[in-house]
Amino acid sequence: MNQATTDLSPGKLAQIACVLEATARKPGNVHRFADFADLDYLDFLLGASAIAEPLDRAEREGIGPAVLAAVEATRRLIATNSNLGMILLLGPMAAVPRDQGLADGLERVLADTTIKDARLVYQAIRLANPGGMGKVAEQDIADEPTITLREAMALAADRDLIARQYVNGFQEVLGDGLPALKRRLDDGYPLETAIIGAYLEMLGRHPDTLIARKTGWERAEEASALAREVLDVGWPDSPEGREQVLALDRWLRSDGNRLNPGATADLTAAVLFAGLRDGTIKLPRSPGPVGWSGPSEDPRRFT
């Protein structure tokens, strides 16, 4: 980590990551120029502010207590679910000791999860009350778990991107999203463009499981194909790419926002935590808008 981020606690890094994720103009998501009818930009900012202190306790108290405390703190500020997926990802990441790398540290943290962790996380999920959960035959969220948190997540890994990270050591975050973020920053793109690029790459490679839960796997796979097309035609540098990303945004916002790639957005927040932690994202940031979004502030551009 660079000197600036070593001075910041894991909870503060999580808060900053969530603010960056919400502010970036990712296609199909809430951001500072686009709200949903039942969820707006302020909800995400309030949720980000709520989680810092609870996640600072993750290393000491464990994932389950930290996740539940973060959801409870969020609920004291907003009455809807804006950040459950982010909390489920950031909880294990915040629990990794600062002198350990994330990849190795996460494997140890996840291997050490307990039945108590599972019970508290189940309680947190019920409190957040996310949409589209449905019911499963084994270890359903409405019941009390009888296996460890990692084992419970393994049962959902084929249908939930967040659960999958608990099983594969955050492969989509550290193996896909973080390198995509680094590559764009190294190429000189502004931070917002790099965030959107990492988001599009993850969406293109992995069908979003929130879309799948709400509308079916065929629509989720269609969203991934459209994201790949945006990148294939040269976004953000080509006019065609810039037009394609606007078309993708319109498509994702159709059908009452049920095509919102919320799981991919949650993965993006985790990528940003990793990028802040290892110094990929430099703090303090330079003054002015150019380092964030480039010279244009046109909310339509996604660049």
C-alpha positions as CSV (number, residue, x, y, z in Angstrom):
1,M,0.0,0.0,0.0
2,N,1.1,3.6,-0.6
3,Q,1.6,5.9,2.4
4,A,-1.7,7.6,2.1
5,T,-3.7,4.4,2.1
6,T,-1.7,2.8,4.9
7,D,-3.0,5.7,7.1
8,L,-6.6,4.7,6.4
9,S,-8.4,1.9,8.2
10,P,-10.0,-0.9,6.2
11,G,-13.5,0.5,7.0
12,K,-12.5,3.9,5.6
13,L,-11.1,2.3,2.5
14,A,-14.4,0.4,2.2
15,Q,-16.3,3.7,2.5
16,I,-14.2,5.4,-0.1
17,A,-14.6,2.4,-2.5
18,C,-18.4,2.5,-2.2
19,V,-18.4,6.3,-2.9
20,L,-16.3,5.8,-6.0
21,E,-18.4,2.9,-7.2
22,A,-21.6,4.9,-6.8
23,T,-20.3,8.0,-8.3
24,A,-18.9,6.5,-11.5
25,R,-21.4,6.6,-14.4
26,K,-21.6,2.9,-14.9
27,P,-24.2,1.8,-17.5
28,G,-27.5,0.7,-16.0
29,N,-26.6,1.7,-12.4
30,V,-27.5,4.5,-10.1
31,H,-24.9,7.3,-10.2
32,R,-24.8,11.0,-9.5
33,F,-26.7,11.8,-12.8
34,A,-29.2,8.9,-12.6
35,D,-31.5,7.5,-9.9
36,F,-34.0,4.7,-9.7
37,A,-37.6,5.3,-8.5
38,D,-36.9,3.3,-5.3
39,L,-33.1,3.9,-4.9
40,D,-31.1,7.0,-5.4
41,Y,-27.5,8.3,-5.3
42,L,-27.9,9.6,-1.7
43,D,-28.9,6.1,-0.5
44,F,-25.5,4.8,-1.7
45,L,-23.6,7.7,-0.1
46,L,-25.4,7.2,3.2
47,G,-24.8,3.4,3.0
48,A,-21.1,4.0,2.4
49,S,-20.9,6.3,5.5
50,A,-22.6,3.6,7.6
51,I,-20.2,0.7,7.0
52,A,-16.8,2.2,7.9
53,E,-16.9,1.7,11.6
54,P,-18.5,-1.8,11.6
55,L,-16.0,-3.1,8.9
56,D,-13.1,-1.8,11.0
57,R,-14.1,-4.5,13.5
58,A,-13.9,-7.3,10.9
59,E,-10.4,-8.4,11.6
60,R,-10.9,-8.5,15.4
61,E,-14.5,-9.8,15.6
62,G,-14.9,-11.8,12.4
63,I,-16.9,-11.6,9.2
64,G,-20.3,-12.5,10.6
65,P,-20.4,-9.9,13.3
66,A,-19.0,-7.2,11.0
67,V,-21.4,-7.9,8.2
68,L,-24.4,-7.9,10.5
69,A,-23.3,-4.7,12.2
70,A,-22.7,-3.0,8.8
71,V,-26.2,-3.9,7.6
72,E,-27.7,-2.8,10.9
73,A,-25.9,0.5,10.6
74,T,-27.1,1.0,7.1
75,R,-30.7,0.3,8.1
76,R,-30.5,3.1,10.6
77,L,-29.9,5.5,7.8
78,I,-31.9,4.2,4.8
79,A,-34.9,2.0,4.5
80,T,-33.9,0.0,1.4
81,N,-31.1,-2.3,0.4
82,S,-28.4,-0.3,-1.3
83,N,-25.3,-2.2,-0.2
84,L,-25.8,-5.7,1.0
85,G,-23.7,-7.3,-1.8
86,M,-20.9,-4.7,-1.2
87,I,-20.9,-5.5,2.5
88,L,-20.7,-9.3,1.9
89,L,-17.7,-8.7,-0.3
90,L,-16.0,-6.0,1.8
91,G,-16.4,-7.8,5.1
92,P,-13.9,-10.6,4.3
93,M,-11.6,-8.1,2.6
94,A,-11.6,-5.8,5.6
95,A,-10.8,-8.8,7.8
96,V,-7.5,-9.4,6.1
97,P,-4.6,-8.1,8.3
98,R,-3.0,-5.1,6.7
99,D,0.4,-6.7,6.6
100,Q,-0.9,-9.5,4.4
101,G,-1.7,-9.5,0.7
102,L,-5.4,-9.8,-0.2
103,A,-5.2,-13.0,-2.1
104,D,-3.5,-15.1,0.5
105,G,-5.2,-13.3,3.4
106,L,-8.7,-13.9,2.0
107,E,-8.0,-17.6,1.6
108,R,-7.1,-17.8,5.3
109,V,-10.0,-15.6,6.4
110,L,-12.6,-17.5,4.3
111,A,-11.2,-20.9,5.4
112,D,-11.7,-19.9,9.1
113,T,-15.4,-19.0,8.8
114,T,-17.7,-20.7,11.2
115,I,-21.4,-21.7,11.6
116,K,-21.8,-18.6,13.8
117,D,-20.6,-16.4,10.9
118,A,-23.1,-18.1,8.7
119,R,-25.9,-17.5,11.2
120,L,-25.1,-13.8,11.6
121,V,-24.8,-13.3,7.8
122,Y,-28.1,-15.0,7.3
123,Q,-29.6,-12.6,9.8
124,A,-28.0,-9.7,8.0
125,I,-29.4,-10.9,4.6
126,R,-32.9,-11.2,6.1
127,L,-32.6,-7.7,7.6
128,A,-31.5,-6.2,4.2
129,N,-34.3,-8.1,2.5
130,P,-32.8,-8.1,-1.1
131,G,-35.2,-8.7,-4.0
132,G,-35.4,-11.9,-6.0
133,M,-34.0,-14.3,-3.5
134,G,-36.4,-17.1,-3.9
135,K,-36.2,-20.3,-1.9
136,V,-33.8,-23.2,-2.0
137,A,-34.0,-26.8,-0.7
138,E,-30.7,-26.7,1.3
139,Q,-29.6,-24.1,3.8
140,D,-32.3,-21.6,2.7
141,I,-31.8,-18.1,4.0
142,A,-35.0,-18.2,5.9
143,D,-33.6,-21.1,8.1
144,E,-30.8,-21.3,10.6
145,P,-27.6,-22.6,8.9
146,T,-25.9,-25.8,10.1
147,I,-22.7,-25.3,8.1
148,T,-19.9,-22.7,8.0
149,L,-20.3,-19.5,6.0
150,R,-18.0,-20.6,3.3
151,E,-19.8,-23.9,2.9
152,A,-23.1,-22.1,2.7
153,M,-21.8,-19.7,0.1
154,A,-20.5,-22.7,-1.9
155,L,-24.1,-23.9,-2.2
156,A,-25.1,-20.7,-3.9
157,A,-21.9,-20.2,-6.0
158,D,-23.4,-21.3,-9.3
159,R,-26.2,-18.8,-9.1
160,D,-24.7,-15.8,-7.2
161,L,-21.5,-13.9,-8.1
162,I,-21.0,-12.6,-4.6
163,A,-21.3,-16.1,-3.1
164,R,-18.9,-17.4,-5.7
165,Q,-16.1,-15.1,-4.4
166,Y,-16.2,-16.9,-1.1
167,V,-15.4,-20.1,-2.8
168,N,-12.9,-19.1,-5.5
169,G,-10.8,-16.6,-3.4
170,F,-12.4,-13.5,-5.1
171,Q,-11.2,-14.5,-8.5
172,E,-13.5,-12.2,-10.4
173,V,-12.4,-9.3,-8.2
174,L,-8.6,-9.9,-8.0
175,G,-8.1,-11.8,-11.2
176,D,-10.4,-10.0,-13.6
177,G,-11.6,-6.6,-12.2
178,L,-8.4,-5.4,-10.5
179,P,-6.1,-6.0,-13.5
180,A,-8.6,-4.3,-15.8
181,L,-8.6,-1.3,-13.5
182,K,-4.8,-1.2,-13.4
183,R,-4.4,-1.6,-17.1
184,R,-6.6,1.4,-17.9
185,L,-5.0,3.6,-15.2
186,D,-1.6,2.6,-16.5
187,D,-2.7,3.6,-20.0
188,G,-3.5,7.1,-18.7
189,Y,-7.3,7.0,-18.6
190,P,-9.1,9.0,-15.9
191,L,-10.2,7.0,-12.8
192,E,-13.9,7.1,-13.7
193,T,-13.2,5.7,-17.2
194,A,-11.0,2.9,-15.6
195,I,-13.8,2.0,-13.2
196,I,-16.4,1.8,-16.0
197,G,-13.9,-0.3,-18.0
198,A,-13.4,-2.8,-15.2
199,Y,-17.1,-3.0,-14.7
200,L,-17.8,-3.6,-18.4
201,E,-15.1,-6.3,-18.6
202,M,-16.5,-8.2,-15.6
203,L,-20.0,-7.9,-17.0
204,G,-18.8,-9.1,-20.3
205,R,-17.1,-12.2,-18.8
206,H,-19.6,-13.1,-16.2
207,P,-23.4,-12.9,-16.6
208,D,-24.8,-10.8,-13.8
209,T,-26.6,-13.0,-11.3
210,L,-29.0,-10.2,-10.1
211,I,-30.2,-9.9,-13.7
212,A,-30.5,-13.6,-13.9
213,R,-32.5,-13.8,-10.6
214,K,-35.0,-11.2,-11.7
215,T,-35.3,-11.9,-15.5
216,G,-33.6,-15.2,-16.2
217,W,-30.2,-16.4,-17.5
218,E,-31.0,-15.6,-21.1
219,R,-31.3,-11.8,-20.4
220,A,-28.2,-11.9,-18.2
221,E,-26.2,-13.5,-21.0
222,E,-27.6,-10.9,-23.4
223,A,-26.3,-8.1,-21.1
224,S,-22.9,-9.7,-21.1
225,A,-22.9,-9.9,-24.9
226,L,-23.8,-6.3,-25.2
227,A,-21.0,-5.3,-22.7
228,R,-18.5,-7.2,-24.8
229,E,-19.7,-5.5,-27.9
230,V,-19.1,-2.1,-26.4
231,L,-15.5,-3.0,-25.7
232,D,-15.0,-4.7,-29.0
233,V,-16.0,-1.6,-31.0
234,G,-13.4,0.5,-29.2
235,W,-15.0,2.1,-26.1
236,P,-14.0,4.7,-24.8
237,D,-11.9,5.9,-27.7
238,S,-14.1,5.3,-30.7
239,P,-17.3,7.2,-31.6
240,E,-19.0,3.9,-32.2
241,G,-18.0,2.7,-28.8
242,R,-19.4,5.8,-27.1
243,E,-22.7,5.3,-28.9
244,Q,-22.8,1.7,-28.0
245,V,-22.3,2.3,-24.3
246,L,-25.2,4.7,-24.4
247,A,-27.4,2.1,-26.1
248,L,-26.3,-0.4,-23.4
249,D,-27.3,2.0,-20.7
250,R,-30.7,2.5,-22.2
251,W,-31.2,-1.2,-22.5
252,L,-30.2,-1.9,-18.9
253,R,-32.5,0.8,-17.7
254,S,-35.5,-0.7,-19.5
255,D,-38.1,-3.0,-17.9
256,G,-38.3,-1.0,-14.7
257,N,-34.5,-1.3,-14.1
258,R,-34.9,-5.0,-13.6
259,L,-31.8,-5.4,-15.9
260,N,-29.6,-3.5,-13.5
261,P,-26.3,-5.4,-13.2
262,G,-26.2,-5.0,-9.4
263,A,-23.9,-8.0,-8.7
264,T,-21.3,-6.6,-11.1
265,A,-21.6,-3.2,-9.4
266,D,-20.9,-4.9,-6.1
267,L,-17.9,-6.6,-7.5
268,T,-16.7,-3.2,-8.8
269,A,-16.8,-1.8,-5.2
270,A,-14.6,-4.8,-4.1
271,V,-12.2,-4.1,-7.0
272,L,-11.9,-0.5,-5.8
273,F,-11.2,-1.5,-2.3
274,A,-8.4,-3.7,-3.6
275,G,-7.1,-0.9,-5.7
276,L,-7.1,1.5,-2.8
277,R,-5.5,-1.0,-0.6
278,D,-2.6,-1.7,-2.9
279,G,-2.0,1.8,-4.2
280,T,-3.4,1.3,-7.7
281,I,-5.7,4.2,-6.9
282,K,-3.6,7.0,-5.6
283,L,-4.5,9.2,-2.6
284,P,-4.7,12.0,-2.0
285,R,-6.3,12.6,-5.4
286,S,-5.2,15.5,-7.6
287,P,-7.4,18.6,-7.5
288,G,-9.9,19.3,-10.3
289,P,-12.2,17.0,-12.4
290,V,-9.7,15.9,-15.0
291,G,-8.2,13.1,-12.9
292,W,-11.6,11.7,-12.3
293,S,-13.6,12.0,-15.5
294,G,-11.5,13.8,-18.0
295,P,-12.3,17.2,-19.5
296,S,-16.0,16.5,-20.3
297,E,-18.7,16.6,-17.6
298,D,-21.4,15.5,-20.1
299,P,-23.4,12.9,-18.0
300,R,-24.1,11.0,-21.2
301,R,-20.6,10.1,-22.2
302,F,-19.5,7.4,-19.7
303,T,-15.9,8.6,-20.2
